[in-house]
Amino acid sequence: PGAQRARRRGATRPPRRAQPEPSATNERRRLGVARKENKDRQGACYACDAARARVLGAVLRSNPRLDVSARSDFLFRNEGEYAATIGISQQFPISGRLLRQKDVARVDIALAVAEVQETERRLANEIALAVDRLIVIERQIQSRDALIAIEQKLAQTTRNRFKAAEVSELDVNTVQLDLQRIVQERSGLQTQQQALL
């Protein structure tokens, strides 16, 4: 009971410190770095590039072939007969096939672009959540610092009152345990903060 009264008397509200809020440019910079380094987004961009290449491939016709042939009767009677031919051939797509290839390739592009956009949305959401979590942890650490300062003053006051035989040793130990609990909470929050960074 004596420790609780001392805690109530000594407890003051910690001064509020101005916490710098993350600016929009910092978040854009973080998002830009994450976009460059995110493997899912890179894979989606490669799929998009491959789909664009398929559209170009659908528009282009196949390369012409050069056909060369030669015949001779050298192995048989060698009467001097020979023939040589040179020809160029090219395959043309069947009616409508080229248009269907283009349509399929355009759909592939649209799907790949949608996948890139979805990956970027998820990435932006993850970054925003991590930043928010960091801000929350930072504020919790600040509040624990204020509580530690208050608990240290309370522990000192309780020890002085114990010397004057106003409180029991149990009250001193209770305050000391509360102080250690808050210090452990603060170290746990710092560990979480380092994991997010």
Disulfide bonds with the S-S distance in Angstrom:
none
